[in-house]
Amino acid sequence: MEVRTIRDCIDKKSNNLNLIKFIAAILVIFSHSFRISRNTMDPLDSFTDGQISFGGVAVALFLFDSGFYVTKGLFKRKKGVLYFKNRFARIYPAFVAVIIATAFIIGPLISKYSFKEYFGRKDTYLYLLYILMIPRYILPGVFEKNPYPGVVNGSLWTIPLEVICYIGLYIVYVCKFLNKKVLKILNPLLLIGICVIFGFRVTGIYKYHLYLRPLLIFFMGIQYYIFRDEIKLDRKKALEILVVAFGLFLLHWGDIAAIYCFPYLFSILMFSEKQVSEKIASLGNYSYAIYLVAFPIQQIFVSCFGRMDPFTNTLYASICSILFGIGIYHWIEIPFAKLILQVGDNKN
């Protein structure tokens, strides 16, 4: 069988990627169900001694995919106005809608306070700071007695992180750092730095590893696009990398495995010669909206029905999140994206 490079594959739409994104969104729900229902770790989190959860794998996929395809879009358009317009259209409509609906519909209905008390408290309005990418997790009297108390939407922490990635990508692009010669010089230094920080858990830096890991995986997505004509997709190599990843987790170097091994494994799945049907893959269209709404829906179920089995919580929350996700995609994401992009290109 002829070994292909990523360049050979990227001109065709990856139906696999769309389906994987949908599965990843459900994995986030499954992962959170343990924390929300029992305040415990999910099975993968427990198996790896807290190195990575199913949700962490899903976030890694989202960031790698974003780094790869956003870089592709930037190289295609080159103009900063079009680049940021596309990113704004992709992120903001559904994000803002969920924050407003959470603060002004879900919040007052679930809160222990009366409507008058709820709307009279400043935390109700401070929650809207999330629209400016300033994280806020608490609404007055909401989910305070849940096993995972007070946190209204724990999934949103990745959105400001992704916005930082978009800005950083454009800066390094303008500074002309995104070329092979520069990256080939920087990569050995980056490898040493990552091994030192994540391997030896450098005090003062490693405590931010949950934020640094997705940032670096986004950067790996950038590199996979830059070196797309040199990265060969080989199943045997994928098996070897999977073994290496397992070994790194045994050594408690899970962050290094996620940064260096996951991207290749994701690429194998994304660009496989065997692609799922477009009809099945269309489920991935709803993955972003599902990701945005699932956490508060899971908290609502626990708040209304008490402690739940994580699998039951996953099932109910997944069904509701998919239904809301479909509505948000068709009634908010698509119409507002078209409105924002009425002048310019509407491609990623």
C-alpha positions in Angstrom: 0.0 0.0 0.0 1.3 3.4 -1.0 2.1 5.6 2.0 0.4 9.0 1.7 1.3 12.4 3.1 -1.2 14.7 4.8 -0.9 17.0 1.7 -2.4 14.2 -0.4 -5.5 14.1 1.9 -6.4 17.7 2.9 -8.0 18.7 -0.4 -10.8 16.3 0.3 -13.3 16.9 3.1 -12.6 14.7 6.2 -16.0 13.1 7.0 -14.1 11.1 9.7 -13.1 14.3 11.4 -16.7 15.6 11.6 -17.8 12.3 13.2 -14.9 12.2 15.6 -15.8 15.8 16.7 -19.3 14.6 17.5 -18.0 11.6 19.4 -15.5 13.9 21.2 -18.4 16.2 22.3 -20.2 13.2 23.8 -17.0 12.1 25.5 -16.8 15.5 27.2 -20.3 14.9 28.5 -19.3 11.4 29.7 -16.2 12.7 31.4 -18.0 15.6 33.1 -20.8 13.2 34.3 -18.5 11.7 36.9 -17.4 15.1 38.3 -21.0 16.5 38.2 -22.8 13.4 39.6 -20.3 12.2 42.1 -17.3 14.7 42.1 -15.0 11.8 41.1 -12.7 11.2 38.1 -13.8 9.5 34.9 -12.4 6.0 34.1 -9.6 7.2 31.9 -8.7 9.9 34.5 -8.5 7.2 37.2 -6.6 4.7 34.9 -3.9 7.3 34.1 -3.7 8.5 37.7 -5.1 11.9 36.8 -2.9 12.5 33.8 -5.7 12.8 31.3 -9.5 12.3 31.1 -11.8 11.5 28.3 -12.6 15.1 28.2 -8.9 16.0 28.0 -8.6 13.7 24.9 -11.6 15.5 23.4 -10.2 18.9 24.0 -6.9 17.8 22.5 -8.7 16.8 19.4 -10.6 20.1 19.2 -7.4 22.1 19.6 -5.4 20.1 17.1 -8.2 20.3 14.5 -8.5 24.0 15.1 -4.7 24.6 14.8 -4.5 22.7 11.6 -7.5 24.1 9.7 -7.3 27.6 11.0 -3.7 27.8 9.8 -4.9 26.4 6.5 -7.5 29.2 6.3 -5.0 31.9 7.3 -2.6 30.9 4.6 -5.4 30.9 2.1 -6.8 34.3 2.9 -3.7 36.1 4.4 -5.7 39.2 5.2 -6.2 39.8 9.0 -9.7 41.3 8.6 -11.0 38.2 6.8 -9.1 35.9 9.3 -10.6 37.5 12.4 -14.0 37.9 10.8 -14.1 34.1 10.2 -12.9 33.3 13.7 -15.5 35.7 15.2 -18.3 34.2 13.1 -17.2 30.7 14.1 -16.9 31.3 17.9 -19.1 34.1 19.0 -22.8 33.7 17.9 -23.4 30.4 19.7 -21.1 31.3 22.6 -22.9 34.6 23.3 -26.3 33.0 22.9 -25.5 30.3 25.5 -24.1 32.8 28.0 -27.1 35.1 27.7 -29.6 32.2 27.9 -27.7 30.8 31.0 -27.7 34.1 32.8 -31.2 35.3 32.1 -33.3 32.1 31.6 -31.6 29.1 33.3 -30.2 31.1 36.1 -33.4 32.7 37.5 -35.3 29.4 37.0 -32.8 27.3 38.9 -31.5 29.8 41.5 -32.5 29.5 45.1 -33.2 33.2 45.1 -36.4 34.9 43.9 -36.4 36.6 40.5 -36.1 40.0 42.2 -33.2 38.9 44.4 -31.5 37.1 41.5 -31.7 40.1 39.1 -30.7 42.4 42.0 -27.3 40.7 42.5 -24.2 42.0 40.6 -22.9 38.4 40.0 -25.8 37.9 37.5 -24.4 40.6 35.3 -20.7 39.9 36.0 -21.4 36.5 34.4 -21.7 38.4 31.1 -18.0 39.3 31.3 -17.4 35.8 29.7 -18.5 37.4 26.5 -15.3 39.5 26.8 -13.4 36.2 27.4 -13.1 37.0 31.2 -14.0 33.6 32.8 -17.0 33.7 35.2 -18.3 30.4 36.6 -20.9 31.4 39.2 -24.4 32.7 39.1 -26.3 33.7 42.3 -27.8 30.6 44.0 -27.3 28.3 41.1 -26.2 24.7 41.6 -24.9 25.4 45.1 -26.0 22.1 46.5 -24.8 19.9 43.6 -21.9 17.5 44.1 -19.9 19.8 41.9 -21.2 23.0 43.5 -21.5 26.4 42.0 -20.0 25.9 38.6 -22.5 26.9 36.0 -20.6 25.9 32.8 -17.2 24.4 33.3 -16.7 23.7 29.6 -16.3 27.3 28.6 -12.8 27.6 29.9 -11.4 26.4 26.6 -13.0 29.2 24.6 -10.8 32.1 25.8 -7.9 29.7 25.4 -8.8 29.1 21.8 -9.2 32.9 21.2 -5.6 33.3 22.6 -4.5 30.7 20.1 -6.1 32.5 17.2 -4.4 35.8 18.2 -1.1 34.1 18.7 -1.3 32.4 15.4 -1.9 35.6 13.5 1.0 37.3 15.4 3.5 34.6 14.5 2.2 34.6 10.9 2.7 38.3 10.5 6.2 38.0 12.1 7.0 35.3 9.4 7.8 32.6 11.9 5.5 30.1 10.2 8.0 28.7 7.7 9.9 25.4 7.8 13.3 26.9 8.2 12.4 28.8 11.3 10.4 25.9 12.8 13.2 23.4 12.2 15.4 25.6 14.3 12.8 26.2 17.0 11.5 22.6 17.3 14.5 21.0 19.0 14.5 23.8 21.6 10.7 23.4 22.0 11.2 19.6 22.6 13.8 20.2 25.3 11.6 22.8 26.9 8.6 20.6 26.9 10.5 17.6 28.3 12.0 19.7 31.1 8.7 21.5 32.0 6.4 18.4 31.7 8.9 15.7 32.4 10.4 17.2 35.5 7.3 19.3 36.5 9.2 22.6 36.8 7.7 24.4 39.8 5.9 27.6 38.9 5.2 26.5 35.3 3.9 23.0 35.5 0.9 24.1 37.7 -0.5 25.6 34.5 -0.1 22.4 32.5 -3.8 22.0 31.9 -3.7 25.3 30.0 -0.2 24.8 28.4 -1.0 21.3 27.0 -3.9 22.4 24.7 -2.0 25.5 23.7 0.9 23.3 22.6 -1.4 20.9 20.9 -2.9 23.8 18.9 0.7 24.6 17.9 1.2 21.0 16.8 -1.9 21.5 14.6 -0.1 24.5 13.0 3.0 22.4 12.4 1.2 19.5 10.9 -0.2 21.9 8.3 3.2 23.6 7.7 4.9 20.2 7.3 1.9 18.5 5.6 4.0 17.4 2.6 6.6 15.7 4.9 4.3 13.9 7.4 3.5 10.4 6.1 0.4 8.6 7.2 1.5 5.1 8.1 -0.6 2.7 10.2 2.5 0.8 11.3 4.0 4.0 12.5 0.7 4.9 14.2 0.9 1.6 16.1 4.4 2.4 17.2 3.4 5.9 18.4 0.5 4.4 20.3 2.9 2.1 22.1 5.2 5.1 22.9 2.2 7.0 24.2 1.3 4.2 26.5 4.9 4.0 27.8 4.9 7.8 28.4 1.7 7.5 30.4 3.3 4.7 32.5 6.2 7.0 33.2 3.6 9.7 34.2 4.6 11.9 31.2 1.1 12.0 29.9 1.3 15.6 28.8 4.3 14.8 26.6 2.3 11.9 25.1 -0.7 14.2 24.4 1.4 16.9 22.8 3.6 14.7 20.6 1.7 11.4 20.1 -2.0 12.4 19.9 -1.6 14.6 16.8 -0.3 11.8 14.7 -3.0 9.4 15.9 -5.7 12.0 15.3 -4.3 12.5 11.8 -4.5 8.8 11.0 -8.2 8.8 12.0 -8.9 12.1 10.2 -7.3 11.3 6.9 -7.9 7.5 6.7 -8.7 6.3 3.2 -11.9 4.8 4.6 -14.2 7.7 5.3 -17.7 7.5 6.9 -20.7 8.7 4.9 -21.4 12.4 4.7 -24.8 11.8 6.3 -23.3 10.3 9.4 -20.5 12.8 9.5 -23.0 15.7 9.5 -23.5 15.0 13.2 -20.2 16.8 13.7 -21.9 20.1 12.7 -23.5 20.2 16.1 -20.4 19.4 18.1 -19.6 22.9 19.1 -23.1 23.8 20.2 -23.3 20.5 22.1 -20.0 21.3 23.9 -21.4 24.7 24.9 -24.7 23.6 26.4 -23.9 20.2 27.9 -22.4 21.2 31.2 -25.3 23.3 32.5 -27.8 20.7 31.2 -25.9 18.0 33.2 -26.0 20.3 36.3 -29.7 20.8 35.9 -30.4 17.1 35.9 -28.5 16.6 39.1 -30.1 19.7 40.7 -33.6 18.5 39.9 -33.2 14.8 40.5 -30.4 14.5 43.0 -27.3 12.4 42.7 -27.3 10.4 39.5 -25.4 7.5 38.0 -22.9 9.0 35.6 -24.1 6.8 32.7 -27.7 8.0 33.3 -26.5 11.6 33.4 -24.6 11.1 30.2 -27.6 9.6 28.4 -30.1 12.2 29.4 -27.7 15.1 28.9 -26.5 13.8 25.6 -30.0 13.6 24.2 -30.9 17.1 25.4 -27.6 18.6 24.3 -28.0 17.1 20.8 -31.5 18.5 20.5 -30.4 22.0 21.7 -27.2 21.7 19.5 -29.3 21.1 16.4 -31.4 24.1 17.2 -28.5 26.4 17.9 -26.6 25.3 14.8 -29.6 26.0 12.4 -31.1 29.0 14.2 -28.1 30.8 15.6 -24.7 29.6 14.2 -25.6 29.4 10.5 -27.8 32.6 10.3 -25.4 34.8 12.3 -22.3 33.5 10.6 -23.9 34.4 7.2 -24.7 37.8 8.5 -21.2 38.4 9.8 -19.6 37.0 6.7 -21.9 38.6 4.1 -18.8 40.5 3.0 -15.9 38.0 2.7 -15.3 34.2 2.6 -17.4 31.8 4.7 -14.8 29.0 4.8 -12.7 27.9 7.8 
